[in-house]
Amino acid sequence: MLHVLIHMDRHVERATSEQISRMIATNPVVVRRMMAGMRDRGVVMSEKGHGGGWQLTRSLDKISLRDVYEGVGAPPLFNIGPEAELSFCLVEQAVDRRLDTTLKDAETRLLAQFDTITVEDVAEDFEQQLKTTERGTSCSAGSGPT
C-alpha cells in the first residue's frame, strides 16, 4: 500500500483499480478491498465512470504508517507467539504468558512509532536512495510504472 500511495502522489494523480493492480501485481478485486479500507481512513476517495479512479485526499505528510496499517485491516504484526491450542504443560504456559506479554508490549511501542512516521518520510527515503542508485530505476522489473 505504501508503494501505491507514493506512486499516486508522485506519478499518477488518479488511478483505477486495474492500474493499481498492475502496479502491485495483484487482482483488481484485492485492490478495491484494500483501497476501501484506505477510503474508510480518509486517505483516498474514488470516483466512478469515465476518468474516474482512486485519488489521495491528504498529502503524504498527513498520512502516518499507522493510518496505512489500520487501513489495510491491521494484520498481525508478528508471526510468532502463543497462538496454538492451550497446553497442559506448565512450562509451555509460562512461556506463552511471557511471550504474549512481551509481544503486546512490542506491538504497542511499534504502533506508537508508526504514528510518528509519515508516508512522505518513506517517499523521501526512496528519493534519496534513487539519487544514489546507478541504475536510476525506482521499481523492480515488472512491478509497474516508475
Salt bridges, closest charged atoms under 4 A:
ASP9 OD2 - ARG10 NH1 2.32
GLU18 OE2 - ARG32 NH1 3.46
GLU47 OE1 - ARG14 NH1 3.39
ASP67 OD1 - ARG41 NH2 3.00
ASP67 OD2 - ARG58 NH1 3.36
GLU70 OE1 - ARG41 NH2 3.04
GLU70 OE2 - ARG66 NE 2.84
ASP100 OD2 - LYS104 NZ 3.12
ASP105 OD2 - ARG109 NH2 3.03
ASP115 OD2 - ARG66 NH1 3.29
GLU120 OE2 - ARG10 NH2 2.93
GLU127 OE2 - ARG10 NE 2.62
